[in-house]
Amino acid sequence: MRWRWMSQPFTLILGVAVLVALAFAVPALSRTMTEALIFAILVVGLGVFIGNTGIVSFGHIAFAMIGAYAAAWQTCCPGIRQVFLPGLPDWLAALNVPLPLAAAVAMLLVGGVALVVGAILLRLTGTAASIGFLSFLFMVKTVFENWDEWTSGQSALVGLPLVVTPLAAGVGLALSILAAAAYRHSTSGLLVRAAREDEVAAHASGIRIWRERLVCLVLSAMIVALGGILLGHNIGSISVNTFWLDLTFLTIAMLVVGGRMSLTGAVAGAVGLTLLRDSLRWLEQGVETPWGEFALPAGMQEVGLALAVLLVLILRPQGLVGLWEADIFRRRQ
Amino acid sequence: MNPVQLVVDSLALGSQYALVALGIGLIFGVMRMINFAQGDIITFGAYALVIPTLSDQAPPGIAALPWPIMVVLIIVLVAIFALLTERLAFRTIRKRGADGATLLISSFAVGYFVQSLILFLHTGRPKSVSILPDLSRQFDILGVRVALVDLVTIAVALLLLLLVGFVLNRTRLGVATRAAAEDFLMARLLAVRADRVIATAFALSGALAGAVTLMFVAKTGVLDFRMGVPLAIAGFVATVIGGMGSLVGAVLGGFFLGIVSTLLQALLPDDLRASRDAFLYGLVILVLLVRPQGLFAFGAARERV
């Protein structure tokens, strides 16, 4: 049964299709759904690395940042791009690339960056690797903050074309899910997980851990980059601070709440926490009830989100779904 | 920059980092958890100084008390708060057999919760508060003006390091804590109580956090609900480059980080100074590549097969 593994990602993609349909059916949900789908891309990408290698990376958002800026160099603010980014060479400033192509180019660039960075950082293991990735995020942030001519420095880059529909985000997520599932099913995926369970034994069995982890990192960085690109083109602006510790913590929390070993968990965590956050935000703004207006006090949004994450961790340290994968096509035995 | 100034600055920053790193290292030793919430526990201490209001001008609460009472009260409060985080969150998660990564992330969640609680009670706007005004005096050493607060920070840090060393080496509970850090399972087999040593580690690390709070606020005079995050990150990095599991390593790692970042700040040419962190963290990666077990880890850090 060569293609049997596909039933699992297809179950998830069906779920994504339902969310996209919902976004079209209920226009009020459209913004939240798009956001949830984009977060899911980031979290799936993060999960490819964290889930398979067991290394908690605090630096993946740097790949989202590089991807978002690299795409913006091709799509941002036609006509006045060089006003914001005077450092761009003329040929690049004149290009007007449609988003899918720009995204593909930016993802390739991020893949290259991940290859170089990973070749260095993946010499490290465990906590040292976590710190290595965190240091990488600091370096990228500092460089982008001071590279004014290409990134407009500390101020936001505005005027990215707003072309991300729920459908576009859904397609992006579906492709990411497919790539993640295919990787997990591949030989490299298996070897990387073997090294996660027991590094010494894997090494002794002849697994070239460094090489396999590098493959894993490049794929995961490219998916995270796609998330970053869509995030920027959904809000219409990017700044260095968009891709900083807040987003790092939020995406890691989503992954852990969902279940970091499971693809279903990654998607469920991202969608679940986004919906929770937006519902709390909505309640904070106040809703009309038959008994008068009800509004949560301001600030409850953050408190509620933190409490939810903590409760899940206390009650289910493996995440909401644990190791479970949704799969409606599998025949029962 | 004057060398005396440089020495004082780098040691003062290094002392703060060393205390935070020691707090993180103590907890890592006994429960293999990197406690990111250490920074937000420091933030809690800072906000405990004032009465929660929605205004920008924070009315001083504890900050208005005579200074010896204030110092003791803050240190005790922060230690109790650290114990509470252990009792309410980390203990349950640990007993459910969570691994290091899950514990690490739960400490994020605790930190985020503390931040959002402060945001909720005090609003997100930075507030100003003045404590220990006598420390803001400056005076001359070898013709250089040095802030008293920096010298006091260094002195207090050294004193606290000695004190923690005394507790760990000379008291029964301290010895048990060190034994647990060495080999948790073996220590438990020899009738060391797991909950108690972990609580000790949290109490000690909370007291250190309280001291950092006081020195930090005395120097800056500003409260911000994220003020602890950079400190926690510095402490985290310091414990790793010092050598995970070694308390001496954590302290030396803290001083190393403080000294290097002050030196970079002073010695980098002007147009690169804004990018200081890129150099600092590049150096961190380099250190890790050359010595993944940490700069100051000696002996038993490696996994045995």
Interface residues (C-beta under 8 A of the other chain):
Chain A: I50 G54 V56 I120 L121 R123 L124 T125 T127 A128 I131 G132 L134 S135 F136 F138 M139 K141 T142 V143 E145 N146 V200 L245 F249 I252 A253 V256 R260 P297 A298 G299 M300 E302 V303 L305 A306 L307 V309 L310 L313 I314 P317 Q318
Chain B: I34 A89 T92 I93 R96 G97 A98 G100 A101 T102 L104 I105 S106 F108 A109 V110 Y112 F113 Q115 S116 L117 L119 F120 T123 V229 I233 F236 V237 V240 I241 M244 A274 S275 R276 D277 A278 L280 Y281 G282 V284 I285 L288 L289 P292 E303 V305
